[in-house]
Amino acid sequence: MPAQTFDVVVIGGGHNGLVCAAYLARAGLTVKVLERRGVVGGAAVTEEFHPGFRNSVAAYSVSLLNPKVIADLDLYAHGLRIVERPAMNFLPLPDGGHLLTGEGRTQSEIAKFSQADADRYDAYCDALTRIADILRGLVLTAPPNVERGSTLRALRELLHLGTLGNRLRQLDLEEQRLLLDLFTRPAAEFLSDWFESEPIKALLGFDSIVGNYASPFDPGTAYVLLHHAFGEVNGKKGAWGHAMGGMGAITQAMAKAAVAHGADIETDAEVAELVIERGTAVGVALKSGQVVKGGALAANVNLKLLYTQLTPDDALPRDFAARMARFKCGSGTFRMNVALSELPSFTALPGKTAGPQHGAGIVIGPSLAYMDQAYRDARAHGWSRAPIIEMLIPSTLDDSLAPPGAHVASLFCQHVAPELPSGRSWDEARDEVADLMIATVDDYAPGFAQSVIARQALSPLDLEREFGLVGGDIFHGALSQNQVFSSRPMLGYADYRGPLSGLYHCGSGAHPGGGVTGAPGHNAARVILADLKRRSFSSSI
Ligand SMILES: Cc1cc2nc3c(=O)[nH]c(=O)nc-3n(C[C@H](O)[C@H](O)[C@H](O)COP(=O)(O)OP(=O)(O)OC[C@H]3O[C@@H](n4cnc5c(N)ncnc54)[C@H](O)[C@@H]3O)c2cc1C
């Protein structure tokens, strides 16, 4: 078969690949998206996991999706609708107490545990919002890149660094200190500066371990908390919501936008290897044997997968290859989708008819010490004997997901070891761990286990096999200090350009990292357009 040729070939049809493709096609380039699975969307998909029951099988909640991406790609016109939750979070406690947060109720709920904490809550939100605003200002631009020598590019990066420095100088000293705290400190310490009661610290601290295989007492976890705070839902900063039809509605809208601009999307098209000619990436060979050539390649796949499995061994600079082999992937996540015959009734807030607690992000993880123990357990044993679970029941907001009267729930579970001790396979442990997750929810909502009609369990290994998420890492690589901002994926390669000319990074392995943001895809498109000399379009992104 003769090779097909396009201006740009996008490897992977996850949401960032689709966003990148849509922007490039909008600028008039010919773009081909190659997706391994039978459906586009990557980790943001809606699938039927049991007859009649559909769910967002991996990513399950929306907040981080950038408003500019929504507007530029006209996602609402392509069918996207995002609704807010009736309550933000529900934290049932083992002693029968609970914390139920959301508009108009958070302060009074916190006051049940500490009036001082309730009084400080607004100031905490203001501080976090101020810092999250800085992050918001940085997510849609490439971070300053480390360039050696005195080339024009190095000079440009120096100016870029100066601009960033100037921006940070506009913060007052207290804000600069806060920023430093959030980038470096343990979430547990940071939260203890603000609050004295455990339930509010646990509820806020949960964000610091989502997709982060760490204890909230570990340095750097405050940054992950911040990472989960820079989003918004329908203009409400920091809020989380539900995409009607599930997360797949987001990526289907993105695919429609890309196709409307002329992009060509092919599913069941697995890339087997990059085609490299004289140090330049010029195309890809599919598993089918077909070769697709591109003036540029944009990799949406996990970068560790790209460089350790899809790139010929001798094509990479040795230092890059060695560092990429050590790139930390493994977010400690186990994911379940369950079909339910009825809604759970929580000991802490009983009732089987839909109440605000059922529409909230239900967090099982009553204290920071519990979360610390969960991590220690997973390190020693392979998984936490008392795991942390966020449960969402999206069918309470969206009747397209389950038959009338029945429900679907997402269980997002931490902590499990990306690889089990003693070489045990996740294929052997999956069912035992899935039983534990169900039993853990049942402890807080007796009868839950009985109401489970069917379940899908995705171990870290399943997440890797099904979605290409190396080590099951939901973010395409840990958001640790050495893997964020100018060092994502590593120092010297933060500008969306890979070590091979013609090869770009447009997925979550690039700044600002994982989550359904669309930001890496947006930023990579800008760089590709600049390099392909479509500067007028590049500056219009
Ligand atoms: C269990 C789980 C829960 C999450 N929860 C949330 C959440 O609630 N909210 C949120 O904002 N984020 C969440 N995330 C994170 C978020 O979903 C991801 O960080 C994000 O979707 C990654 O998008 P991406 O486009 O960069 O990559 P991906 O979605 O990983 O897309 C990469 C694509 O490349 C394809 N691919 C892989 N190999 C090949 C190949 N050889 N050839 C061709 N194609 C290939 C894959 O099939 C995939 O479609 C969650 C993730 C997971 C896994």
The ligand as an ORCA input file, in Angstrom:
! r2SCAN-3c Opt
* xyz 0 1
  C      -9.382      6.092     36.065
  C      -9.191      7.534     35.676
  C      -9.937      8.520     36.278
  C      -9.745      9.845     35.927
  N     -10.583     10.803     36.428
  C     -10.528     12.057     35.941
  C     -11.554     12.987     36.206
  O     -12.553     12.659     36.853
  N     -11.435     14.250     35.702
  C     -10.366     14.621     34.943
  O     -10.294     15.777     34.511
  N      -9.388     13.738     34.639
  C      -9.467     12.471     35.089
  N      -8.537     11.548     34.729
  C      -7.354     11.978     33.998
  C      -7.650     12.214     32.532
  O      -8.669     11.376     32.098
  C      -6.414     11.979     31.678
  O      -5.287     12.618     32.233
  C      -6.658     12.518     30.274
  O      -7.880     12.016     29.765
  C      -5.529     12.142     29.351
  O      -5.845     12.661     28.075
  P      -4.831     12.585     26.873
  O      -5.576     12.976     25.658
  O      -3.607     13.343     27.200
  O      -4.411     11.044     26.801
  P      -5.287      9.731     26.656
  O      -6.683      9.967     27.019
  O      -4.537      8.681     27.402
  O      -5.223      9.430     25.114
  C      -4.162      8.767     24.486
  C      -4.739      7.972     23.349
  O      -3.691      7.282     22.660
  C      -4.212      6.029     22.254
  N      -3.098      5.132     21.968
  C      -2.301      4.482     22.838
  N      -1.380      3.761     22.164
  C      -1.598      3.969     20.857
  C      -0.971      3.498     19.661
  N       0.079      2.670     19.702
  N      -1.458      3.909     18.471
  C      -2.520      4.765     18.395
  N      -3.158      5.227     19.503
  C      -2.696      4.846     20.710
  C      -5.048      5.611     23.446
  O      -5.948      4.575     23.117
  C      -5.732      6.912     23.812
  O      -6.933      7.079     23.119
  C      -8.746     10.200     35.003
  C      -8.026      9.202     34.364
  C      -8.248      7.874     34.682
  C      -7.480      6.803     33.962
*
